[in-house]
Amino acid sequence: MNRDNIIKKIKRVVIKIGSKALSDEGKISYARIKYLASDVERLRSSGIECLIVSSGAILAGNELFNFNLKRLNILRKQALASLGQVKLMSYYIKAFLKKNINVSQLLLTNDIFNDRKRFLNARAMILESLKMDIVPIVNENDTVSIDEIMFGDNDILASKVAAMMDADCLILLTDTDGLYDKNPKTNKKAKLITLLDEKSFDAEVINDIDSQVSFGGMSSKINAALEVSKFGIPTIIANGKSKNILKDIFNSRDIGTAIIPSSIKVGSRKKWIGMGPRSSGKLYLDSGAANAIVNNRKSLLPSGILKIEGSFEKGQQVVCLSSGDNSPIARGLISYSSDEISLIKGKKSSEIEKILGYKYSDEVINRDNMVLL
């Protein structure tokens, strides 16, 4: 797949615009939102459905106070977000209505993705909004987010929305032209990388830049790109400060960094497993079990488990790691609790019932409930 092929296949796109791309001198730029509205109008006229993930609520709220955002505690940031979200949406409503486009507001927390029923309900509602020609404006619900339900960064939120909605592309708009082989703010010889295969890039070339505005740097964008790449979704990182940037991207201009995904397609249930539930524990596997899962697409049997970490119940998600280098290789929904696995790890499936007095399944994680990492 090349850049032109990516563009030609896009029928639904998630566009994430960060605080850096939205701001001028520490304030939200209404002009940038107007540019975005014009670009979205063009995309929609071409039959492309658009969802927007927007940062900027805290920044918008801070326009009345001018605090140093890096030094604020979480409660004050939440207070600013509650104030700024209203102001930010007023900009979006005003700019998009001038293009005869209705927008809606969706404030999400990570627990939406942890519960399959809520996940499916949110997806159905967004699909209905798109059928009604509404452009959803998504942001994290900062006013209620705590550590347990935070995304940590809107790039990750955007990646989850893209996967949930089966988007054909994720576009991350920031204040730089894309990913460079070196830090362009400290090295004049840095070169823009216009095309990357997910398997070939080196994350070590990425350096986050400290800022009073943005709390997510280029590394979070790469993590978001990798997150959607495993579901077959390409990512384009580009400069959101440039006027008509989306028009240029969809005219197949060689701008920004395009990250080409794996060709592996993942079903909807496995997609939810891969991005949704918070992991409750870890299973360390011997080389034979790791090889069977990665190369032969097999289920996990108790005989391949060397040790476990964490406390979990049947049906929760766990991470499988190769004991050789402790690298994560898969996530899956477990068929037994941690207490039960402590008793049957390293044993044959035929011994489960003798040890426990019952048996749910021969597999600790069935292949249908597992997604590779």
N, C-alpha and C positions, 0 to 999 in steps of 0.2 A: 504494500500500500504506500503510495506517495501523497504529497500534499494535495495535488489536483484531485486525486481519487477521494481523499477525505472530504474536500469541499463539495464535490458533486453528489456525495451520498447523504449530506446533512439535510434532515427533515425536522429535526428537533435539536435545539442547542441550549446548553446552560451557560450563561455569561456571568462570570463573577467579576465584579469591579471593586477593587480595594480602596481603602482610605487614601492611599498615596495617589491613586489615579483620579480620585474624586476631589482632591483638595488643592487649594492654592494658599500658601502662607498660613497653614493651620486652620483654614476654614473650608467648608463645603463649597464647591464651585457649581452654581446652578447652570452655568454655561456647559459644563461637562455633561450634566444630566440631559440637557437639551440635545447635545451631540449624540448621546446614547439613544435618546428617543427617535431621532432622525434615522439612525442606523437600524434600529429595531423595526421602524416603519418599512424600510426597504426590504429587510429580511422577510417580514410578514407578507409583503406584497409578492414575494417570490415563493410563498407557500411554506415558509420555515417557521415552526413554532419556537417561541423564545421564552425562556425562564431566566430571571435575573436574581443573582445572589449579591446583595449589596452590603458592604461594610459602611461605616460612617456614622452610626447613631451616637456613639460616645463623643466623637469629634463634633458633630452638630450640636449636641447638648453643651459642649464645653465652650462654644462660641460666646456664651453669656458669662463665662467665668475665667477663661484663659488659665486653667490649672496646668501644671506640669503633669501630663497623663501618666508618665512612667512612675511617678511617686504617689499616685493615688491608691487607696485601699479599694477592695472589691466593692464595698457598699457604696462608696462615692461614685465609682464607675457605673454601678447599676443605676444609681440615681440620675446620672448624666444620660445614660442610655434611655431611661424612661422619658426624659425630657426631649432628647434629641431624636428619638424614633419618630415622634409626631412631626417634628420639623423636617426631617429627612423625607418622610412620605409626602409631605405637602409639596416638596420640590418635584418628586416623581409624578404626583397627580397633576400638577400644573403643567409640567413639560410634556407629559404623554397625552393629556387631553387636547393640547394644541395639535396633536397628530391624530386626534379622534381615536385614541387607544385608552381603554379602561385598564387600570392596574389594581391588583389586590395585594394585601399584606399578609405574609405568612411568617410567624415567629416560631421557630422550632427549637427544641432541645434534643439532646442526643438520645433521650429515652424513647423518643418516637421510633428510633431504629432498633431498639432493644426488644420491642414487643411486636410480634408479627401482625396481630390484629390491628394495632394502631398504625403500623407501617402501611398495611394494605389500605386502611381507611384514608390516610393522608395521601397516598398515591391516587386513589380513586377521586378524591376531591380536587387534586391538582389537574388530573386528566379532564374532569368536568369543566374546570375553569378554562382550560385551553380550548375545549369545544365551544365555549361561550365567547371566544376571542378575547379573553382576559389575559393580561401578562402578569403572572405572579412575581411579586418582589419578595424575596426570601431573606431573612436575617436570623441570626441566633437570638433567642429570647434572653438577652443579657440581664433583664430585670429579675428573672427568677433562677438563672443558671447558677449552679454550685458545682463543685469539682466533679461530683458523680455524674452529672448530666451535661457538662460542657463539651463542646466540640474541640475547644482549644484554639481554633483558628477557622476563619470563614473559608479558607481554601479547602479544608477538610469537609466543612459543611457542603460546599459546592460539589465536591467529589461524591459525597453520599447522595445528594439530590440528583446528580447526573446519573448515577447508577440506578437509583430507585426509579427514575423516570425513563430509563432506557434511552437516554440521549445519544445522539450520533456524534457529538463532540462536546468537549468542555473547553471553554475559552476563559483564560485567567488574565485579566487586565490589571497591570501594575504601573509603576513609574519608570520602568526600564524597557529596552527594546526586546528583551528575551533573556535566554541563558547564555552566558559567556564562558569561554574556556578559562578565564581568570576574572578576578574582581575588576570590573571596568572603572570603578570609582577610585581605585588605587593603582591600577596598571593600564597605561595608555596603549599597550600592545594587545590588550584583550580583544578577542575576536568573537563576534556573535555566532552562535551555533544555530543554524536555521532548521536542521532536521536531525532527529535522534531516534534510534531504535531503543526501546525500553531496556534491552539487554546490554546495550553498549556504553551507556553514559556512566561517568564516574562522579558520584555525588560529592567527592572530596573537592571538586573544583568550585563548589558553591560556598560563598561566604555571606552570611547575613549581615546587613547593614543596620547599625543602631539608628533608631528614629524616634522622634517624639510623637509620631503619628501612628505608624503601623506596628503591630505586634507580631506580624508574620512576615518573614523574609522569603528569599528565593527557595530556601530549603523546604519550606512548607508547601510551596507550589510544586516542587518536584515530588514530594510525598503524595500530594493530591493527584498528580499525574500518574504516579505508579499505582495508586489505589484504584483509579478507573481503568488503567491499562489492562489489569488482569481480568477485566470484564469486557475487553475488546473496544474500549472507548478511547479515541485519540484526544490529545490535549494540545492547545496552542496557547503559548504564553506571549503576550504582546504589550505594547505601551498604550495604556488607556488614556494618556494625556494627549495623544495624537488625534486630531480631528478626523472623523470618518474612518477610524481604525477598523471597524467591522466591515465597512464597505470594501476597504483595501484587502482584508483577509479573504472575503468571499469573492473578490475579483482575482483570487489566486496570486496576488502579489507575494513575492518571496520575503515576507517580513515576519518578525517574531521567531519563536522556536516552536516547531511542531514535534511532538513526541508520539511516535508510531507505536501502537499497542501490540500486544500478543494477538495472534490469530485465534486463540482459544475463546470460544463463546461459552458463557455460563448461564444456566437456566435461572428462572426467577427465584426459586426457593434457595438454590445455592448462592445466588447473588446476595440474598438477605443474610444468609449465614456468614458470608465473607465480609460483609460490611456492617452488619447489624449488631447482634448481641455482644455485650461486653464479656470478655473472656473471664472465666471464673477459676481457671487452674491451668496447669501445664502437665503434659505427659512427655517423658523422655524415652525415646524409642531406640532399640538396637538397630544396627545397620541393615539387617535383613528386613525389618518392618518398615524402616524409612525408605528403602529401595522399592519395596512392594507398593507403597503408597505413591511415591513420586513417579516411578518409571512404569509400573504395571497397573496403576489406577485401582489398587486393591483396598478393601476395607481393613480396619485395624483390629487385630485379634489380641487377646490379653497376653499371649506368649511373647509379643514384641515389646512389651512395656517394661522398662528397667526401674523407673521410679516416677513418683508423682509429686506435684507441688500444689498447694491450695486445697480449699474445701468446697465441694460442689455437689449438687444433687443431679439425679437423672434428668436429662433433657437440657441441661445448661451447656453453654459453649466452652470448649477448652482448646488450647493450642498444643499441637504436637511438635516436638523438637527432636532433631537428630542429636543423639548423645555424643556423636563424634566431635561436633563443633558448636553444639547448643544452638544451632540455627533453626528458626521456625520453618516448618515445611507445610503445615496444613492447619486449618481450623475445622472444628466439627461439633455436632451435638452429641453428647455422651449418652450411652445407653445404661450406664451404671454410675452410682454415686462414688465419691472419693473413698469412702469407707469400704465399699464393696470392691473397688479396684485395688485397694491396698491388700486385699486378701487373694485376689485372683491374678494379679500382675505376674507375668512370667510363666503362667500356667496354660495348659492346653484348653481349648474351648470345651472339650469333652469332660473336663474336670470342674467346670463352673458349678453345675448343679450339686455335685458332691460337696463342694466347699461351702457354697452359700445356702444350699437347701432348696434352691429355685434357680431358674435361668430365664432372663428376658430375651437374650439373643446370643448367638455365637460370637457376634462382633461387639467390640467395645464402642467403635464408631463405624456405622455402616457407610459405605461409599456414597450412597445417596444423600447422606447428611454431612458430607465433608467437601471442603473446597481447598484446593492447593494454594499455597502462598508463593 
